[in-house]
Amino acid sequence: MHLLLFFSFAIVLQSVVRGASSLPHPGCPDKCGDVDIVYPFGIGPGCAMEEGFELHCNKSQDGQRNVTYFSDLPVADIFLLQGQVRMMSHIASTCHNGSTSNLLDFRGTPFTVSEKDNMFTVIGVDAFASMAGLRQSAIYVIGCLTQSSTYKNLTAQEGSCTGVGCCQVALSSSLSYHNISVGDVAASDANASSMDDERHCRHAMVVEANKFMFHTEYLNATTFWDENKGELPIILNWAVGNETCDVAKDTASYACRSNNSYCINSTSRSGYLCNCSAGYQGNPYLPGAGGCQDINECALSPPPCPGYCINTQGSFFCQNTKNRSFSQSSTAIISVGLSATVVILVIAITCSYLIRERRKLANIKEKYFRQHGGLLLLEQISSGQGTTFTIFTEAELMEATEQFDDRNVLGRGGHGTVYKGTLKNGTAVAIKRCISMTDEQHRKEFGKEMLILSQVNHKNIVKLLGCCLEVEVPMLVYEFIPNGTLFQFIHGINGCHSTPFSTRLRIAHESALALDYLHSCASPPILHGDVKSSNILLDDNYSAKVSDFGASIVAPTDESQFVTLVQGTCGYLDPEYMQTCQLTDKSDVYSFGVVLLELITGKKALSLDGPESERSLSMRFLCALKVGRLMDVIDDHIKGEENVGLLEEVADLARQCLEMAGENRPAMRDVAERLDRLRKVMQHPWMQRDPEEMESLLGVREPSVPGVEMISTTFLTMEKSVGLLEFGR
């Protein structure tokens, strides 16, 4: 009995201590300026739940009012139940008289930048800005480039951010850190005037989408900066702790203190939030009378049942005081009859609702199917074209991927997520679930483009087996390639250090053959648009398979094609494409040249470590070539006297692919033929004994010159900044 009393006392004591820990004392301020301070936030010692929620109340710069600060950022609003705060963030600007940057670092705090409520925005004439950030352990880079009002007769539109004078990019992830830089781009148009005069400024910032509207007057002088005083609102998500609800409930630091509260897992970062149960309102982080309190529904205006409303804890009920003379049996009969009627009505309404929703869903699926060109595809398939192409239903692909379970994710990229799936016949497939398709013209031509891609038949190109059109964004079904990507093969844990030069040369040759097929043999020709080592897969025999046509386009027949935002991947982007916004077959040649460098150097196309001059592999290679130190960048595992000549030939080919002007680059067919000759030279038994015979096999060419043209600083800055990089895969 004494032992039982002891344990009971211990449990009660633990509950008391747990409920009392980290609670604010009565002297904590509940307001600073115009901001209500609600727990878990607090001002002063012992007022906040933990260190990350501590705020400060200081005088404004003009000394006229009190302002709430987190670090050096003013706090405008705290949204307790939504798990958000609104802060004022600095604007990154560059003008004739100086520049400012924008660096937000929330690492080690409860905050992340909300990707749903904010937009990365750039304002100015010929302005270019980039934002580098962190999401968990991955590096995140995006960029935005505005056009001048004189470019191709385009004009800025009042109240609309269309790319002329103002451009915006949506965030795709919650960030704990970001750094924004902004500058101007030298205009390529001969009619464009200099942007260095004092009339123009350029600004970049992450801003709350609902609080920003573009005005054309922002393009002149310092109107935008003066109007906003260098600050704009930004929405931040916050959460408590780093555990899920299930784990946190068993800890002494569990923050949902009110008896009438419940826990919600945070969707923006690790941790959780608290909310009041239905029928209660208040602060779920406080216990007792200060926490979630009962809502008196009977006191609402108007009350739910005037004159007969009785409030209860967390709810209410309506009492009818009339007609109390019914006998017990009559009341029972009426009750049973009413109950049966209600049940029948509920069943009828439910069935009617389900039938209507099923018809509605079928109509929506049919609408999407027509919208994405499904009727055209069916017509072409029935006429004998694309007979190996299959149109899948959404249900089939959900079953193949176990409802798109995260365990089946093969990779995530800028265009979507790829899942491994197994069809009913046992065929393993890769299913690409795209992110979005905002271009209406692309929607209309999607079916036609799918038919073209379905007829692409080359042993070194991943086969498109089918698609699903009855969803808002179509899903693509490819053959499954088991040995991962060339990026993983080169830069993985083991890397390709033990892989001989002959195998690397074969992979390069097979990739070149695939791109040559797309450029020269496909009808109409296809431009890949995102050639990189992570888009080249390796099959069972480690043969190359070019994949991921998410950025591909059918080669244009005229010069009317124009894009407002360059798509691609940093380190691989064609500098000419970034300047003209016009994708050509020579853009793929440039990107292939970077892949060729990865194969012979074993290094990544872009690395944020080390000196700035060595972060771009192409820049590092061209600089080494210029000073005659080619072998300094070649992978040590393939160096050898027998390979020196061949390595120089491959390096010279890569140099030609990396020419700044697209017209100076070779066609993919010439690249493939030259790599084929190099492979034959490797297999020649007298390669080292007769250099003249090696030259005859390779074909006559001018001796390579260990030098390259100087690449402009503008291109280097743009190449490092534009696009989307994802590390830590």
PyMOL commands that set and color helices and strands:
alter all, ss='L'
color gray80, all
select helices_A, chain A and resi 2-20+51-53+151-153+209-211+216-219+223-228+245-248+288-290+297-299+328-371+374-382+394-400+406-408+440-454+486-491+501-521+533-535+575-580+585-601+612-614+617-626+630-632+636-638+644-657+662-664+668-683+691-698+713-721
alter helices_A, ss='H'
color red, helices_A
select strands_A, chain A and resi 31-32+35-36+42-43+54-59+66-70+73-79+84-90+92-95+98-100+102-105+111-113+118-123+127-135+138-145+166-170+177-184+202-208+231-238+261-265+272-276+280-282+292-294+309-312+315-318+390-391+409-412+416-422+428-434+464-468+475-479+526-527+536-538+544-546+553-554
alter strands_A, ss='S'
color yellow, strands_A
deselect
rebuild
show_as cartoon
